[in-house]
Amino acid sequence: MHEYDITLKDLLLDAPGLTLRELTGLDVTMWRDVELPKVNSLRIDLLGQTNDGILVHIELQSTNDGNMALRMLDYGLRVYERHQEFPHQIVLYLGEAPLRMSNELRFPALAFEYRLVDIRELDGARLCESDSIGDNIISLLARWPDRTEAIRRILRRIAALEPARRGRALAQLVILAGLRKLAQEVEGEARRMPILDDILDHEVLGREYKRGLKEGKQEGEQKGESHLLRRMVEKRFGSLPAWVEDRLRACSIEELERIGDRFVDAASLDELFR
């Protein structure tokens, strides 16, 4: 499920929009560090903050985990340890199987709960009408009476984008479509649209990229990790110099993970990429 998590995080980081408001009832205006203190480093999926200073923690979950409530309590306590505030917590379930997880823990001296949302509870048509292409793409996983019509509407939104943005958006849609076994249908519908047909054979969705997604090869994982880390570094340090871009492209997955572990404490790009 690694490529799905990366893609969905990327969409949510890109432009916090209607999807987050539907989930949280709040407007997330900035993202915080996701490395949490512990002897063993722990990284949560997303930690946002509203203008009022409310922390919002979102976990993306593709399978039913019987220990999810315990994990969320652990995450919440570690967020509190770092930020001195317990976050508003949400698990967004993306899986195809029926949701069977519990959203609470009950002990004699402790009661804990978090919000658990099946993404199919969200209104896909409403998300598709959003001005954010991220919301439009995420809408494929939400509730639709007609999935084929959903694909067509999302593709029309992608086709209306500037040419430079279309390839990336189509790649993100194809990846998320894999969660519902709809990737082939998405590609088929895209090929019926001349403005998108050529993109499918472009390097963004070319042979190596698609093989990395379907076979889970290391190259595909490296590209995903590198892209996500680049987004985080850009948000913290601004535009990246050429030497950082070259370093990210050359890093192995293990090296990217080590850089990620230094992200919170590094005060400069030189320190981060030492």
C-alpha angles and dihedrals in degrees: 000000000000097000092049092054092048092049095047093047089050092052093049094045091049097066121348101223145140095331092061093044090051090051101041108018085229137099109242106207102174141017124235133208113288099201109105128202119259139116085261111045115246125196122196122202105245134355116183135175132212126219087260091058096253112150117225119197118193126186121192113215126185098177137042107264116192089203096051095112091051090049092051092051089051091049092047093051092050092049087052091049091056102034103025090234131093109231132233098253130210133172112203109204113211102171129122095224118083114277109258104161125117120236097205148054122211122192130158092262102021136058119181133170141165135188115273116195128184104212087224087070089070120090107250095195091053092050090048090058092056119112088232115090087206090062089046093054094043088052089076088074094047130082116303129162090210117031095190091055088049091056092049094049093048091048090051089054090050092047089056092058125100110276093250091058099044098077095052093045092050091049090052091050093050091051095050090044087065089069089065096034089248101121094107092047091050091051091046093052091045091054089058089062111073092204090060102031096084092049091065090066094042120104091261090068097016130133099280094045094050092043089053091053097045098042099032092233120179093247091061091049091048092053091049095048091045093050094049093047090048090055092050093047092048092052091053104036103022127229112010123234120235094256091059092049090051091048093051092050092051098045122107120227090260092052091048090052091051090051089049090054089056094047098096098048100036112107096191143017090256090056093045094051098035 
